[in-house]
Amino acid sequence: MTPPIDKGPAGGTPAGPAGHDAIPVAAGPVPIKAIPVRHYGRWISAVIVLAVVGLIGLAFSDAKVNWDVTFDYLDDDLILKGAWNTVKITVLSMLLGLALGTLAAVMRVSRNPVMQTVSWFYIWFFRGTPVYVQLVIWYNLALIFPNFNVGFYEEPMVTFMTPFLAALLGLGINQGAYMAEIIRAGIQSVDEGQTEASHALGMSRAKTMQRVVLPQAMRVIIPPTGNQFIDLLKTSSLVSAVQYSELFFNQGVRSQDSLATAELLFTASIWYLALTTVFSIGQYYLERHYAKGSQRSLPATPFQRVRQLVFSLRRSEVPRS
């Protein structure tokens, strides 16, 4: 048995076991000063980045670019119309791609071999050929079919296949092939037990897909879909090949009038950067919304990250527990 500890004189420091020194007892938690870890790699990388940025800025300072022309054309009527047409054709093509992609993905995972084959051929063909070639084929469809005839309606293909329709079909159908694989991956990410439980409750395959599988697959589908939308926004510059008056096509018209080719290219680049930034922010909040239920804590918003960065600069003392 351990010998009792002698408490020593009244009001004194408790003594240890017989023959041992006294055991000191702290009066309370002792505050300690937290010393931040030195991250020398961050400083080195920051210096390298600043040096590269400085060299790029120095190169552009000597370049023969009239920046006043670049910024003056940002609010030009034709440029603004082109930016609006770019957004319009991107959104409509994405909606068409989502509809076709969802249909093709459901057909791909169905048990019907005919539907599986049709879906596979659609994805194989439109993913295997360049979107630029597809756009040109749609625009020149009159070389193959002189008339558009559906029985109750007939019109010359030259007038029916407008630049807008050629751009919409070229981008939308091509996008649907990529979306089919994204949606199929999202569907297959849902546990099969969910489907089996729905069927046990008497739900049909269509209702199970609509009400159980697809809502759960959205958290897997949304991130790559957002990336596809951003990519489609930039790919829309290819529709200038079918004479559709989007941003890139209109800047080409203005550059021919003003002979400021480089300046107008930078104008278009600024608009593309602005549009992709806006839609990227929307994509972030959409992903954050569908992350509910799958993560213990939602990722911080951009404003929360800025606030965390500001408060992280303040160092405080941490008491020892």
N, C-alpha and C positions, 0 to 999 in steps of 0.2 A: 504494500500500500504506500502511496506517495505521502511523504510527511507533510503536515499542514504548514501553510505559509505564514510566517511570523509577520504580523502587521506592523511590528516595530513600535516605537513610541507613539503616544497619542499625537495625531496631527502630522506624523512623519511619513516618509516614503515607505511603502510596503517592502518588507525584507523577503528574500528568497528562502528556499529550504535551508535547513541547518547547515552551516558551513559554506553557504554561497552568498554572493554579493546581492545587493538590493536590485529589484526589477523596476526600472523607471517607467512611469505612466505618463503619456502625453495629456496635456490639459484640454486639447481639442484639435479639430482638423487644422493642419498647417497649410496656409495658402502657398501654392507653388506658381512659378512664372513659366508659362508655356513658351518654349523657344521654337519658332517655326523652322521647318527643315529647309535647308538651302537647296534650291533647284538651279544649279548652274547651267544645266542643259537648256532651260527655258531662256536664260539670258543670251546664251550663244546662238540659239535658233532665232531669237528675236533680232539680234544684230545681223545675222545672215539675211533674214527676210527684209529688214529695212535697207540693207545694202542692195539687194536685188530690185526692190521697189524704186530705190533712188536711181539705179542705172536705167531702169525702164522709163522713169520720168525724165531723165536727162536725154534719153534717145528721142522721146516724143517732143521734147522742147526744141530740138533741132530739126524735127520733121516739118515738111512743107504742108501743113494742114491748117486751114483757116477754121479755127474752132468756133468763131463767131457765126459762120455759116451753118455749122453743125447744130448749134443750139437755136439758131433762128428758125430752122426748119422743123423743130420739134412740134410746134403747134400749127404747122402748115395744114391747110384744109385737105389736101390730097393725102398727106401723111396720116392725118387723123382718121380719114376715111379708110385708109389701108389698115391701120391698127384695129379699127372696129371690125372690118371684114375678116381680119385674122382671128380675132376672138370669136366671131360668129361661126366661121367655118370650123374652127377647132372644137367648139362646144357641140355643134350639130354632128360633126363627124364622130366625136366621142360618144354621143348618145346612140348613134347608129351602130357604132362598134360594140357598145355595151349590150344592145339588144341582140345583135347577131352573135356576139360572144357568149352570152348567157344561153341562147338557144343551142349553139353548137356544143357548149360544155355539157348541157343536160343530155343532148343526143349522144355525146361521146361516152358518158357514164351509164347510159341506158343499156338494157339487156337485148334491145332490138339490133340484130347485126346489120340491117339495112341502114338504120340511123347512125350507127357507129361508123359505117363505111363512108356515108355521105359527109359526116362531120370530119372524119380524118382526111378525106380528099380536099375539102374546103380549106382546112388548116394547112395541109401540105402545099397546096398550090399558091395561096395568097401569102404565106410566109416565105415561100421559096423563090418568089420573083420580086424584084425591086419595086418599091412603091412608085418611083419615078416612071418606070416602064408602064405600070398599070394606069397611071394618070394619062399618059400619052395615048394608050390604047382606048381608054374611055372617050377621050376628046376626039379621036379619029375613028370612032365606031361607025361613022357614015361610010367609010371605005368598005366596010363589010356588010352592013345592013343599011341600004339607002333610005328605008322608011321605018318608022316606029309604028308597029301595027299590033294592036291587042284585040282585034275583032270589032269592038264598038268604037274604037278611037284610032285614027291614023294621022300621022304627021311626018314630014320629012325629018330624018335624023339630024340633019344639019341645024335645023331650028330647035329641035327638041333637046338635043344634048348641048345645053348652054355651058359656059365655063364654070358657073357655080355648081351645076349638077354633076359635071365631070369631076370637079374637085371633091364634092361631097361623096360620090360613089367611090372614087379612087382612095380617098383617105379612110372613109368609114368602113368599107369592106375589108381593106387591109388591116385596119385596127381591130376589127372583129376577130380575125384569125389569132392575133396575139392575146386578146382578151379571153378567148375561149380557153387557152391553156392556163391563164391566170385564174379564171373562175373554176376550172376543173381542179386545179391544185387546192383552191380554197374548199371546194366541196369534199374532196378526199381527205382534208385535214380534220373534218368532223368525225368523231368516233361513231363507228357503225352501230353501237348500242343505242344511240339516239334514234336512228332510223328504225331499229327493231322495236324499241319501246313505243314509237309512234304507230307502227303497224299493229302492235298489240292492243293499242287503244282504239283501233278501228279507222285510223286515218289512211287515206289513199296515198299513193306514191307522189302524186302531184301536190297534195296539201302538205305532205311531209317535207318535200323539197322547198315549198314556198314558206312554210311557217316554222320549220325546225332547222333544216340544214342550212339554207342560205343566210338567215340572220346570224347564225354562229360562224359561218364562213367569212363574214364581212371583215372581221379583224385581220384575216389573212389576205383578203382580196384588196382591201383599201390601199395599203402602202404601194404595191407594184402598180395598181391602177393610177394612183397619183403620179407616179413616175412616168407612166405611159402618156398621161395627159400632158405633162410638161414637155415630153419628147415630141408629142403630136403638135404642140404649139410651135415648136421650132421647125418641125418637118413640114408644116403648112407653107413654108417659104417655097417648097417645090411646086406648088400649084401655079406659080408664075409661068410654068411651062404650058399651061392650058389657058393663059391669058386672063386669069382671074385677078381682079384688082385688089390683092391683099397688100400687106405692108412692104414686102420685098419688091413686088412688081411696081408699086407706086413710087417707091424711092428711085427705082430705075428710070421711071418717066421723068421725075424731077431732076435727076442727075443729068439726063440728056438735055433738058432745058437750061440748066444752070452751069453745066460743064464742071460741076463740083462732085466728081464721082466718089472720091475718098470721104469727103465730108458727109455726103448723104448715106454712105454705108455705115459710118459711125452713128448717124442719126437713127437709122434702123436698128442698130445694135443696142442703143440706149433704150429704145422702145421694147425690144425683145427682153432685155434685162428687167425692165420695170414690170412687164406683164408676167414673166416667170416668177418674179419675186412675190407679186400679189397672190398668184395661184399657189405658190409654195407655202405661203402662210396659211391659206385656206386648207391645203392638204394636211398641214401639221395639226390644226385644230380638229379636222375630221378624223384623223388617226387617233388623236387623243380621246375623242368622243367614243369611238368604237373599242378603245382599250379598256373601258370600264368593265369590271367583272373578271378580266383576265390578268390584271396586275394589282398588287396590293396597294400601290400608290401611283397615281398618274404622273407622267413626266411634267416637269415644270414648264410653264409658258415662257415665251421670250421676256415678258416683263418681270416675271418671277426670277428668271435667271439673272437679269440685270440687278434686281434688288439683292439677290444672294451674293452677287459679285461685290456690290458696294459694301454690304455688311461684313463680308469675309475679310475686308481690309482692316476692320477694327479688331484688334487683339485684346483679349481680356484674360484675367487670371482665372484659372480653373481650380476650385478647392478640391483637396484630396478627400475622398469619401472614406 
